[in-house]
C-alpha cells in the first residue's frame, strides 16, 4: 500500500541523487534508508555499514551468494 508522505526538499533531492546512482526509485531509496535505520536501531551493536551490506545481500537472494568454505576444507 502506498501512502503520500511529506518530506523535506533537501532529503528528497538527496534521495533522488542516490536513487539514480543505485538504480532505485526515489520511494525505493527512502524505503531502503528506512529499513537500514530500523535495522540499525534494532541492532545497535552492529556497524551501520554491516547492516547495509546485509540488507543488500538478503535482497540479492541465494543465487548470487558465494558458498562459505571454511579454511582447511578446500577439496
C-alpha positions, -999 to +999 in steps of 0.1 A: +000+000+000+014+034-009+008+065+013+018+100+004+043+115+029+057+150+031+095+152+034+120+180+034+131+192-001+167+186+008+161+150+018+141+144-014+170+157-035+195+135-017+172+105-022+168+113-059+205+115-064+212+083-045+183+065-062+197+074-096+231+061-086+218+029-072+192+023-099+162+026-075+131+047-075+130+076-051+104+059-030+125+027-031+156+047-019+137+062+010+123+028+019+158+013+018+171+041+041+142+035+065+150-003+066+187+004+073+177+029+101+152+005+117+176-025+115+204-003+129+182+008+158+171-028+164+208-039+164+228-011+180+259-033+184+263-038+146+280-012+124+257+006+100+278-005+070+274-041+081+236-037+083+235-021+049+256-048+033+234-075+050+202-060+036+217-058+001+229-094+003+194-106+015+178-087-014+201-104-039+190-138-027+209-171-027+215-172-065+243-146-062+257-160-029+292-174-027+293-206-007+312-204+025+342-228+026+360-230+060+398-227+059+415-261+057+385-277+039+393-268+004+390-300-016 
